Amino acid sequence: PTALGLAELGAHWIHGPSLGNPVFCLATRYGLLGLEATQEENQRAEAGGHPPLPSIAFGSSGRVLSPQVVSDARDLFDTLLASARAFQGANELPAPSVGKYLRAEITRRVPTLGGGEADAQRLQLAVLAACLKLECCISGTHSMDLVALEPFGEYVCLPGLDCTFPGGYSSLPDRMLSALPEGTVLLSKAVRTIWWRGSFREEEDEARDFPVRVECEDGDTFLADHVIVTVPLGFLKERHQDFFQPPLPERKVEAIRRLGFGTNNKIFLEFEQPFWEPQQQLLQVVWEDESPLDEPSTDLEANWFKKLIGFVVLQPPEQHGHVLCGFIAGKESEYMETLSDTEVLSTMTRILRMLTGNPCLPAPRSMLRSRWHSAPFTRGSYSYVAVGSSGDDIDVLAQPLPEDPKDPRPLQLLFAGEATHRTFYSTTHGALLSGWREAERLTQLFEALGPA
């Protein structure tokens, strides 16, 4: 048990809360957001997908780093990242991945970093390494070397200052569900196999046959004309062979294989008293001996915690108490899932004592973390466009089956979820729009067929 109030183990922010974001529009209509989030100037702000929180950076030597050094390095990184979005449709690429491109650009600029002074230069490189880790969390990947450069700019950032739900993200689906008749939604009903291209009949009804049969782990079955599949890409990567009978066509299997799907986890720490100032909303961690130009360590046991990008302070403390939410991505994040609560808590305590230079800093009174990689129905967090893949793979993943639009039993399997939205993958609004897209596909089919 934990004294924690509200902790979002899944989606955290509405990214780009503005009129082009359906999650924001619904949340506003249902009155689920705070007053500040709905102000017009907040909707117009261009944050470029990064929450521009007032922040403080702690160095691994136990000192607060110069805000100027940190913001200089961050500004350079943001400029390079923006330039990485410009290769869409380019025939000649300077590098296959976003990571390799960024490192080449940083290497070119090393002589000018920190005014050419060695210590300042090293510190700028350390901050740039921290920026790369943050980007791994945002992209849900182990390394930016896995993220394809050419399609990187296809992802669309909506304007608006990212905001959270005062009553939790689940307040939105709860409101949407409340409009449905009782008993419509079955939860905790794991599906084992989706049989399609079949001819299935209810025992008592010999007159009508269905092309799809959904078989659950508990043995229950459901017959259907259409099934919308919204399972995460991580689950599809692991289970598509036995989840669909007959198996999916090769083109779709290839798209599932090529697209990227990684892990981004949270570690919540609750404190009796804050050791940070009230105005600080992001506590960044910089390992001062690191550089984006060095080969990363593969010793997860010794170094997993160095992938932690820092902590967001949950706001407002009147509601949450004094809670930090750490973010960690990739293989290190997956390794963290295998450790006990005690091990994670003691490691976090040790790191915070080291960063603040205060060996007597009280340990957090409780901890909570997500484990998205271990979860059997997700196997990670969200998708990215990997090297060797492209936005076309997202569209292939989204295509309904059977492939022949003239098939007498059309739209047996439809696909939705964040990994099926070409410009908003990895987001809740992408997931929502993909569901509406498939519902619209069915609506158009029913209208074309006329009254039943």
Order of alpha helices (4+ residues) and beta strands (2+ residues): alpha-alpha-beta-beta-alpha-alpha-alpha-alpha-beta-beta-beta-beta-beta-beta-alpha-beta-alpha-beta-beta-beta-alpha-beta-alpha-beta-alpha-alpha-beta-beta-alpha-beta-alpha
